[in-house]
Amino acid sequence: MNTLNSLAYFAAGLLLMTSCTKTSPIKTQQEELSINTAPAPKDKPEGMVWIPGGDFVMGTNDADAYEAEKPAVQLKVKGFWMDAHEVTNAEFAEFVKETGYITVAEREIDWEELKKQLPPGTPKPDDSVLVPGSMVFTPPPFPVPTRDISLWWSWVNGASWRHPEGPDSDLIGKENHPVVHIAFEDAEAYAQWAGKRLPSEIEWEFAARGGMNGKRFAWGDELTPNGQYLANTFQGTFPHENLGQDGFIGTSPVQSFAPNTFGLYDMIGNVWELTSDWYDALKYARIAGQAPKLDAGMNPCYNPDNPYAQERVIKGGSFLCAANYCVNYRPSARQGQAFDSGTSNVGFRLVKDVDQKTLGLK
């Protein structure tokens, strides 16, 4: 089942909808694909690493992958700078302190806006339900069917980036964890303040692969080579039994695991990461000419499981991805996340375009 984070709901039963590029045929020899080898531009932005760009294979033809990741397509990416790690609580707090910004999860809910995301005729719930909050992972104490996400996701009044588990929680000791409960417009506001932008889905996947094409994971084809955990994921039986064998039950401090070959941390696991792209479940099929073009004038988003969806692509999986559910700790993995809400396992990192002056261009 690949609907985690695609839908959210109010406890009162209200359904909340949470939930291009030049191409060419896939070359049969991986060595024919190239990574740019020119030196990184000068004036490296603080906390960012250079992603050189080049040819790569996006998506996968792996039989065990989800359909939204297929087929694999060959793309070309220009070089760019990328945050070495996910935006942390401390970094987001600095932004809020300087600007006074209030996140979506902290604002009063506008029913007129919310109902646009719901099936026509959905009745307005009681005002006691329409209060600020966000979706929080609340694991059951016993095994449950994995077909019903309401068994482990709960709308919690007062949950926000400041209070990730609810109003009685705080960020003490989590200053260096990735910020969560961030809606798309929150990430956009932070990006504007920081002088950066959200990555496209293509940029994100190229960066996550670290120059390795055709590999199932960001580091190779084995999840735990030599028994070593290389990302913060869910070990045990989802959703009730997290063994924490990687050292963490929830989010982990950024840079807790080794970086990929580009020098990026946590591109797999920890928290899902927002991109700038609208979610289209048939995106790769459309690129490959196997599906008709999306009529973006009608809806820039396409999710066959949620016809009213207004979702952005999230990448990388999270601490909730497990072998028995949501096997999304892979570079090709992708899901839709409602543009107007966040959850306790979605964060972001940013990219920055090359200053043309550093390339000697006019």
Secondary structure as a PSIPRED ss2 file (coil, helix, strand):
# PSIPRED VFORMAT (PSIPRED V4.0)

   1 M C   1.000  0.000  0.000
   2 N C   1.000  0.000  0.000
   3 T C   1.000  0.000  0.000
   4 L C   1.000  0.000  0.000
   5 N C   1.000  0.000  0.000
   6 S C   1.000  0.000  0.000
   7 L C   1.000  0.000  0.000
   8 A E   0.000  0.000  1.000
   9 Y E   0.000  0.000  1.000
  10 F C   1.000  0.000  0.000
  11 A C   1.000  0.000  0.000
  12 A C   1.000  0.000  0.000
  13 G C   1.000  0.000  0.000
  14 L C   1.000  0.000  0.000
  15 L E   0.000  0.000  1.000
  16 L E   0.000  0.000  1.000
  17 M C   1.000  0.000  0.000
  18 T C   1.000  0.000  0.000
  19 S C   1.000  0.000  0.000
  20 C C   1.000  0.000  0.000
  21 T C   1.000  0.000  0.000
  22 K C   1.000  0.000  0.000
  23 T E   0.000  0.000  1.000
  24 S E   0.000  0.000  1.000
  25 P C   1.000  0.000  0.000
  26 I C   1.000  0.000  0.000
  27 K C   1.000  0.000  0.000
  28 T C   1.000  0.000  0.000
  29 Q C   1.000  0.000  0.000
  30 Q H   0.000  1.000  0.000
  31 E H   0.000  1.000  0.000
  32 E H   0.000  1.000  0.000
  33 L C   1.000  0.000  0.000
  34 S C   1.000  0.000  0.000
  35 I E   0.000  0.000  1.000
  36 N C   1.000  0.000  0.000
  37 T C   1.000  0.000  0.000
  38 A C   1.000  0.000  0.000
  39 P C   1.000  0.000  0.000
  40 A C   1.000  0.000  0.000
  41 P C   1.000  0.000  0.000
  42 K C   1.000  0.000  0.000
  43 D C   1.000  0.000  0.000
  44 K C   1.000  0.000  0.000
  45 P C   1.000  0.000  0.000
  46 E C   1.000  0.000  0.000
  47 G C   1.000  0.000  0.000
  48 M E   0.000  0.000  1.000
  49 V E   0.000  0.000  1.000
  50 W E   0.000  0.000  1.000
  51 I E   0.000  0.000  1.000
  52 P C   1.000  0.000  0.000
  53 G C   1.000  0.000  0.000
  54 G E   0.000  0.000  1.000
  55 D E   0.000  0.000  1.000
  56 F E   0.000  0.000  1.000
  57 V E   0.000  0.000  1.000
  58 M E   0.000  0.000  1.000
  59 G C   1.000  0.000  0.000
  60 T C   1.000  0.000  0.000
  61 N C   1.000  0.000  0.000
  62 D C   1.000  0.000  0.000
  63 A C   1.000  0.000  0.000
  64 D C   1.000  0.000  0.000
  65 A C   1.000  0.000  0.000
  66 Y C   1.000  0.000  0.000
  67 E H   0.000  1.000  0.000
  68 A H   0.000  1.000  0.000
  69 E H   0.000  1.000  0.000
  70 K C   1.000  0.000  0.000
  71 P C   1.000  0.000  0.000
  72 A C   1.000  0.000  0.000
  73 V E   0.000  0.000  1.000
  74 Q E   0.000  0.000  1.000
  75 L E   0.000  0.000  1.000
  76 K E   0.000  0.000  1.000
  77 V E   0.000  0.000  1.000
  78 K C   1.000  0.000  0.000
  79 G C   1.000  0.000  0.000
  80 F E   0.000  0.000  1.000
  81 W E   0.000  0.000  1.000
  82 M E   0.000  0.000  1.000
  83 D E   0.000  0.000  1.000
  84 A C   1.000  0.000  0.000
  85 H C   1.000  0.000  0.000
  86 E C   1.000  0.000  0.000
  87 V C   1.000  0.000  0.000
  88 T E   0.000  0.000  1.000
  89 N H   0.000  1.000  0.000
  90 A H   0.000  1.000  0.000
  91 E H   0.000  1.000  0.000
  92 F H   0.000  1.000  0.000
  93 A H   0.000  1.000  0.000
  94 E H   0.000  1.000  0.000
  95 F H   0.000  1.000  0.000
  96 V H   0.000  1.000  0.000
  97 K H   0.000  1.000  0.000
  98 E H   0.000  1.000  0.000
  99 T H   0.000  1.000  0.000
 100 G C   1.000  0.000  0.000
 101 Y C   1.000  0.000  0.000
 102 I C   1.000  0.000  0.000
 103 T C   1.000  0.000  0.000
 104 V H   0.000  1.000  0.000
 105 A H   0.000  1.000  0.000
 106 E H   0.000  1.000  0.000
 107 R C   1.000  0.000  0.000
 108 E C   1.000  0.000  0.000
 109 I C   1.000  0.000  0.000
 110 D C   1.000  0.000  0.000
 111 W H   0.000  1.000  0.000
 112 E H   0.000  1.000  0.000
 113 E H   0.000  1.000  0.000
 114 L H   0.000  1.000  0.000
 115 K H   0.000  1.000  0.000
 116 K H   0.000  1.000  0.000
 117 Q H   0.000  1.000  0.000
 118 L C   1.000  0.000  0.000
 119 P C   1.000  0.000  0.000
 120 P C   1.000  0.000  0.000
 121 G C   1.000  0.000  0.000
 122 T C   1.000  0.000  0.000
 123 P C   1.000  0.000  0.000
 124 K C   1.000  0.000  0.000
 125 P C   1.000  0.000  0.000
 126 D C   1.000  0.000  0.000
 127 D C   1.000  0.000  0.000
 128 S C   1.000  0.000  0.000
 129 V C   1.000  0.000  0.000
 130 L C   1.000  0.000  0.000
 131 V C   1.000  0.000  0.000
 132 P C   1.000  0.000  0.000
 133 G E   0.000  0.000  1.000
 134 S E   0.000  0.000  1.000
 135 M E   0.000  0.000  1.000
 136 V E   0.000  0.000  1.000
 137 F E   0.000  0.000  1.000
 138 T C   1.000  0.000  0.000
 139 P C   1.000  0.000  0.000
 140 P C   1.000  0.000  0.000
 141 P C   1.000  0.000  0.000
 142 F C   1.000  0.000  0.000
 143 P C   1.000  0.000  0.000
 144 V C   1.000  0.000  0.000
 145 P C   1.000  0.000  0.000
 146 T C   1.000  0.000  0.000
 147 R C   1.000  0.000  0.000
 148 D C   1.000  0.000  0.000
 149 I H   0.000  1.000  0.000
 150 S H   0.000  1.000  0.000
 151 L H   0.000  1.000  0.000
 152 W C   1.000  0.000  0.000
 153 W E   0.000  0.000  1.000
 154 S E   0.000  0.000  1.000
 155 W E   0.000  0.000  1.000
 156 V E   0.000  0.000  1.000
 157 N E   0.000  0.000  1.000
 158 G C   1.000  0.000  0.000
 159 A C   1.000  0.000  0.000
 160 S C   1.000  0.000  0.000
 161 W C   1.000  0.000  0.000
 162 R C   1.000  0.000  0.000
 163 H C   1.000  0.000  0.000
 164 P C   1.000  0.000  0.000
 165 E C   1.000  0.000  0.000
 166 G C   1.000  0.000  0.000
 167 P C   1.000  0.000  0.000
 168 D C   1.000  0.000  0.000
 169 S C   1.000  0.000  0.000
 170 D C   1.000  0.000  0.000
 171 L C   1.000  0.000  0.000
 172 I C   1.000  0.000  0.000
 173 G C   1.000  0.000  0.000
 174 K C   1.000  0.000  0.000
 175 E C   1.000  0.000  0.000
 176 N C   1.000  0.000  0.000
 177 H C   1.000  0.000  0.000
 178 P E   0.000  0.000  1.000
 179 V C   1.000  0.000  0.000
 180 V C   1.000  0.000  0.000
 181 H C   1.000  0.000  0.000
 182 I C   1.000  0.000  0.000
 183 A C   1.000  0.000  0.000
 184 F H   0.000  1.000  0.000
 185 E H   0.000  1.000  0.000
 186 D H   0.000  1.000  0.000
 187 A H   0.000  1.000  0.000
 188 E H   0.000  1.000  0.000
 189 A H   0.000  1.000  0.000
 190 Y H   0.000  1.000  0.000
 191 A H   0.000  1.000  0.000
 192 Q H   0.000  1.000  0.000
 193 W H   0.000  1.000  0.000
 194 A H   0.000  1.000  0.000
 195 G C   1.000  0.000  0.000
 196 K C   1.000  0.000  0.000
 197 R E   0.000  0.000  1.000
 198 L C   1.000  0.000  0.000
 199 P C   1.000  0.000  0.000
 200 S C   1.000  0.000  0.000
 201 E H   0.000  1.000  0.000
 202 I H   0.000  1.000  0.000
 203 E H   0.000  1.000  0.000
 204 W H   0.000  1.000  0.000
 205 E H   0.000  1.000  0.000
 206 F H   0.000  1.000  0.000
 207 A H   0.000  1.000  0.000
 208 A H   0.000  1.000  0.000
 209 R H   0.000  1.000  0.000
 210 G C   1.000  0.000  0.000
 211 G C   1.000  0.000  0.000
 212 M C   1.000  0.000  0.000
 213 N C   1.000  0.000  0.000
 214 G C   1.000  0.000  0.000
 215 K C   1.000  0.000  0.000
 216 R C   1.000  0.000  0.000
 217 F E   0.000  0.000  1.000
 218 A C   1.000  0.000  0.000
 219 W C   1.000  0.000  0.000
 220 G E   0.000  0.000  1.000
 221 D C   1.000  0.000  0.000
 222 E C   1.000  0.000  0.000
 223 L C   1.000  0.000  0.000
 224 T C   1.000  0.000  0.000
 225 P H   0.000  1.000  0.000
 226 N H   0.000  1.000  0.000
 227 G H   0.000  1.000  0.000
 228 Q C   1.000  0.000  0.000
 229 Y C   1.000  0.000  0.000
 230 L C   1.000  0.000  0.000
 231 A C   1.000  0.000  0.000
 232 N E   0.000  0.000  1.000
 233 T C   1.000  0.000  0.000
 234 F E   0.000  0.000  1.000
 235 Q C   1.000  0.000  0.000
 236 G E   0.000  0.000  1.000
 237 T E   0.000  0.000  1.000
 238 F C   1.000  0.000  0.000
 239 P C   1.000  0.000  0.000
 240 H C   1.000  0.000  0.000
 241 E E   0.000  0.000  1.000
 242 N E   0.000  0.000  1.000
 243 L C   1.000  0.000  0.000
 244 G C   1.000  0.000  0.000
 245 Q C   1.000  0.000  0.000
 246 D C   1.000  0.000  0.000
 247 G C   1.000  0.000  0.000
 248 F C   1.000  0.000  0.000
 249 I C   1.000  0.000  0.000
 250 G C   1.000  0.000  0.000
 251 T C   1.000  0.000  0.000
 252 S C   1.000  0.000  0.000
 253 P C   1.000  0.000  0.000
 254 V C   1.000  0.000  0.000
 255 Q C   1.000  0.000  0.000
 256 S C   1.000  0.000  0.000
 257 F C   1.000  0.000  0.000
 258 A C   1.000  0.000  0.000
 259 P C   1.000  0.000  0.000
 260 N C   1.000  0.000  0.000
 261 T C   1.000  0.000  0.000
 262 F C   1.000  0.000  0.000
 263 G C   1.000  0.000  0.000
 264 L C   1.000  0.000  0.000
 265 Y C   1.000  0.000  0.000
 266 D C   1.000  0.000  0.000
 267 M C   1.000  0.000  0.000
 268 I C   1.000  0.000  0.000
 269 G E   0.000  0.000  1.000
 270 N C   1.000  0.000  0.000
 271 V C   1.000  0.000  0.000
 272 W E   0.000  0.000  1.000
 273 E E   0.000  0.000  1.000
 274 L E   0.000  0.000  1.000
 275 T E   0.000  0.000  1.000
 276 S E   0.000  0.000  1.000
 277 D E   0.000  0.000  1.000
 278 W E   0.000  0.000  1.000
 279 Y C   1.000  0.000  0.000
 280 D E   0.000  0.000  1.000
 281 A C   1.000  0.000  0.000
 282 L C   1.000  0.000  0.000
 283 K H   0.000  1.000  0.000
 284 Y H   0.000  1.000  0.000
 285 A H   0.000  1.000  0.000
 286 R H   0.000  1.000  0.000
 287 I H   0.000  1.000  0.000
 288 A C   1.000  0.000  0.000
 289 G C   1.000  0.000  0.000
 290 Q C   1.000  0.000  0.000
 291 A C   1.000  0.000  0.000
 292 P C   1.000  0.000  0.000
 293 K C   1.000  0.000  0.000
 294 L C   1.000  0.000  0.000
 295 D C   1.000  0.000  0.000
 296 A C   1.000  0.000  0.000
 297 G C   1.000  0.000  0.000
 298 M C   1.000  0.000  0.000
 299 N C   1.000  0.000  0.000
 300 P C   1.000  0.000  0.000
 301 C C   1.000  0.000  0.000
 302 Y E   0.000  0.000  1.000
 303 N C   1.000  0.000  0.000
 304 P C   1.000  0.000  0.000
 305 D C   1.000  0.000  0.000
 306 N C   1.000  0.000  0.000
 307 P C   1.000  0.000  0.000
 308 Y C   1.000  0.000  0.000
 309 A C   1.000  0.000  0.000
 310 Q C   1.000  0.000  0.000
 311 E E   0.000  0.000  1.000
 312 R E   0.000  0.000  1.000
 313 V E   0.000  0.000  1.000
 314 I E   0.000  0.000  1.000
 315 K E   0.000  0.000  1.000
 316 G C   1.000  0.000  0.000
 317 G C   1.000  0.000  0.000
 318 S C   1.000  0.000  0.000
 319 F C   1.000  0.000  0.000
 320 L C   1.000  0.000  0.000
 321 C C   1.000  0.000  0.000
 322 A E   0.000  0.000  1.000
 323 A C   1.000  0.000  0.000
 324 N C   1.000  0.000  0.000
 325 Y E   0.000  0.000  1.000
 326 C C   1.000  0.000  0.000
 327 V C   1.000  0.000  0.000
 328 N C   1.000  0.000  0.000
 329 Y C   1.000  0.000  0.000
 330 R C   1.000  0.000  0.000
 331 P C   1.000  0.000  0.000
 332 S C   1.000  0.000  0.000
 333 A C   1.000  0.000  0.000
 334 R E   0.000  0.000  1.000
 335 Q E   0.000  0.000  1.000
 336 G E   0.000  0.000  1.000
 337 Q E   0.000  0.000  1.000
 338 A E   0.000  0.000  1.000
 339 F C   1.000  0.000  0.000
 340 D C   1.000  0.000  0.000
 341 S C   1.000  0.000  0.000
 342 G C   1.000  0.000  0.000
 343 T E   0.000  0.000  1.000
 344 S C   1.000  0.000  0.000
 345 N C   1.000  0.000  0.000
 346 V E   0.000  0.000  1.000
 347 G E   0.000  0.000  1.000
 348 F C   1.000  0.000  0.000
 349 R C   1.000  0.000  0.000
 350 L C   1.000  0.000  0.000
 351 V E   0.000  0.000  1.000
 352 K E   0.000  0.000  1.000
 353 D C   1.000  0.000  0.000
 354 V C   1.000  0.000  0.000
 355 D C   1.000  0.000  0.000
 356 Q H   0.000  1.000  0.000
 357 K H   0.000  1.000  0.000
 358 T H   0.000  1.000  0.000
 359 L H   0.000  1.000  0.000
 360 G C   1.000  0.000  0.000
 361 L C   1.000  0.000  0.000
 362 K C   1.000  0.000  0.000
